[in-house]
Amino acid sequence: MSGPARDGDAPLRFESTYLVTAAFAADAAVRREPHRAAHLAHVRALLADGTALVAGARADLTASVLVLRAADPAAARALVEQDPYWRHGLWTTLDVADYLAATSHSLRRT
């Protein structure tokens, strides 16, 4: 027997988001210091304007991980390619995957 819909039962509407994994070069830890302030400024700007939902690094420091709002995978990649860590070779590969991010904004009634 089903009862009335509760707020927790509202369907999720997912935004166009992408999970980006940026792998660090083996020597990134020793080469990153001159670029770290500019990298952090880039990430802060993405977080401040809502483009990035979350940004950080894996605990083992093998990769950075970002969840980005973007129109498509190419746009998400372009945002990350602007980062000083990419431009200076501290990140060696970028993996961009469609991501179904559940956020406070994705809870909406139909």
C-alpha positions as CSV (number, residue, x, y, z in Angstrom):
1,M,0.0,0.0,0.0
2,S,1.5,3.3,-1.0
3,G,0.9,6.6,0.9
4,P,1.3,10.2,-0.2
5,A,4.6,11.2,-1.7
6,R,7.1,12.6,0.7
7,D,9.8,15.1,-0.1
8,G,12.4,12.3,0.1
9,D,10.5,10.5,-2.6
10,A,10.8,13.3,-5.2
11,P,12.7,12.1,-8.3
12,L,16.2,13.4,-8.9
13,R,17.0,15.5,-11.9
14,F,20.7,15.3,-12.7
15,E,22.7,18.2,-13.9
16,S,25.2,18.0,-16.8
17,T,28.3,17.1,-14.7
18,Y,31.6,15.4,-15.4
19,L,34.0,13.5,-13.2
20,V,37.5,14.5,-14.1
21,T,40.5,12.5,-12.9
22,A,43.8,14.2,-13.6
23,A,46.8,11.8,-13.0
24,F,49.9,13.3,-11.5
25,A,53.4,12.9,-13.0
26,A,55.7,10.7,-11.0
27,D,57.8,13.7,-10.0
28,A,54.9,16.1,-9.4
29,A,55.5,16.4,-5.7
30,V,58.9,17.9,-6.2
31,R,57.9,20.1,-9.2
32,R,54.5,21.5,-8.0
33,E,55.5,24.2,-5.6
34,P,56.1,27.0,-8.2
35,H,52.7,26.3,-9.7
36,R,50.7,25.5,-6.6
37,A,49.4,29.0,-5.8
38,A,48.1,29.5,-9.4
39,H,46.6,26.0,-9.3
40,L,44.7,26.7,-6.1
41,A,43.5,30.1,-7.4
42,H,42.1,28.3,-10.5
43,V,40.3,25.7,-8.4
44,R,39.0,28.4,-6.0
45,A,37.5,30.3,-9.0
46,L,35.8,27.2,-10.3
47,L,34.4,26.5,-6.8
48,A,33.3,30.1,-6.2
49,D,31.3,30.4,-9.5
50,G,29.7,27.0,-9.0
51,T,31.5,25.4,-12.0
52,A,33.2,22.9,-9.7
53,L,31.0,21.0,-7.2
54,V,34.0,19.4,-5.6
55,A,37.7,19.4,-6.1
56,G,40.5,17.6,-4.4
57,A,43.2,15.0,-4.6
58,R,43.2,11.3,-3.9
59,A,44.7,10.5,-0.5
60,D,47.6,8.7,-2.1
61,L,48.3,11.8,-4.2
62,T,48.3,9.9,-7.5
63,A,45.5,12.1,-9.0
64,S,43.3,15.1,-8.6
65,V,39.6,14.6,-8.9
66,L,37.0,17.3,-9.8
67,V,33.3,17.2,-10.4
68,L,32.5,20.0,-12.9
69,R,29.3,21.5,-14.3
70,A,29.9,21.8,-18.1
71,A,27.9,21.7,-21.3
72,D,29.7,18.6,-22.6
73,P,32.9,16.6,-22.0
74,A,35.0,18.9,-24.3
75,A,34.0,21.9,-22.2
76,A,34.9,20.1,-19.0
77,R,38.2,19.1,-20.4
78,A,38.9,22.7,-21.5
79,L,38.3,23.9,-18.0
80,V,40.9,21.5,-16.6
81,E,43.4,22.2,-19.4
82,Q,43.5,25.9,-18.2
83,D,44.9,24.7,-14.9
84,P,48.6,25.4,-14.3
85,Y,49.1,21.8,-13.2
86,W,48.1,20.7,-16.7
87,R,49.9,23.5,-18.6
88,H,53.2,22.7,-16.7
89,G,53.0,18.9,-17.1
90,L,52.2,18.1,-13.4
91,W,49.1,16.3,-14.6
92,T,49.9,13.8,-17.4
93,T,46.5,12.4,-18.3
94,L,42.9,13.6,-18.0
95,D,39.9,11.2,-17.9
96,V,36.6,12.9,-18.3
97,A,33.5,10.8,-17.6
98,D,29.7,11.7,-17.6
99,Y,28.7,11.9,-13.9
100,L,25.3,11.7,-12.3
101,A,25.8,14.2,-9.5
102,A,23.1,14.3,-6.9
103,T,23.2,17.8,-5.3
104,S,20.8,19.9,-3.2
105,H,19.7,21.4,-6.5
106,S,18.9,18.1,-8.2
107,L,16.0,17.4,-5.8
108,R,13.0,18.8,-7.6
109,R,9.4,17.7,-8.0
110,T,8.1,16.8,-11.4
